[in-house]
Amino acid sequence: MKSAVIVFPGSNCDRDAARALERLTGKPAHMVWHKDTSLPEGLDLVVLPGGFSYGDYLRSGAMAAKSPVVREVIAHAERGGLVLGICNGFQVLTETRLLPGALARNAGLKFACKEVKLAVSNANTSFTSAYRDQRETEIPIAHGDGRFVADEDTLARIEGDGRVVFRYLDNPNGSARDIAGLINDRGNVMGMMPHPERASDPVLGRTGGTAVFQSLLEAA
């Protein structure tokens, strides 16, 4: 699998994502600066990492969504390429409209940083197939703007289409319908607020996110 991680000013999980990819694929991920105007050829996967791009000024992910390289990420997705947005990357995906809804301030207005238990709602995707024998997993979160919101018509549509892939078992941020991660209608773009790269190595003491990367490797 050939992968790339986009680096924005304020990213703080880009190297973590790259390390997780290299550990599982045996190949280093390309690190692509946000001002670049092209992506490496032949990519299978693009990762928009967690962090606080542009310091979350204006609105989380809003400024990063206007970065030059994001146009190429959108084109990659439109060609059917895989795109994974983690935390701030999920916010960027909603800002670009590659995914529906938005990520708003956490209920209670407090930053949430802890391990959370997730239900695997759909294991029949390119991002979750390795969870096929699991109904639950545990992955850490670290966000202040992680409350997924959408109008009722949108929520009904994504539920009906089976696009919710992860749900919180003990909702830490007030997300509508406990949504922690979802895919686009084509199934090649996923956004999730929990950080699988922080739970993908036994050295870290947690491996609940490993299956996300294993699933991507199988898909590629």
Secondary structure, 3 states (H helix, E strand, C coil): CCEEEEECCCECCHHHHHHHHHHHHCCCCEEEECCCCCCCCCCCEEEECCECHHHHCCCCCCCHHHCHHHHHHHHHHHCCCEEEEECHHHHHHHHCCCCCCEEECCCCCCCEEEEEEEEECCCCCCCCHHHCCCCEEEEEEEECCCEEECCHHHHHHHHHCCCEEEEECCCCCCCHHHEEEEECCCCCEEEECCCHHHHCEHHHCECCCHHHHHHHHHHC
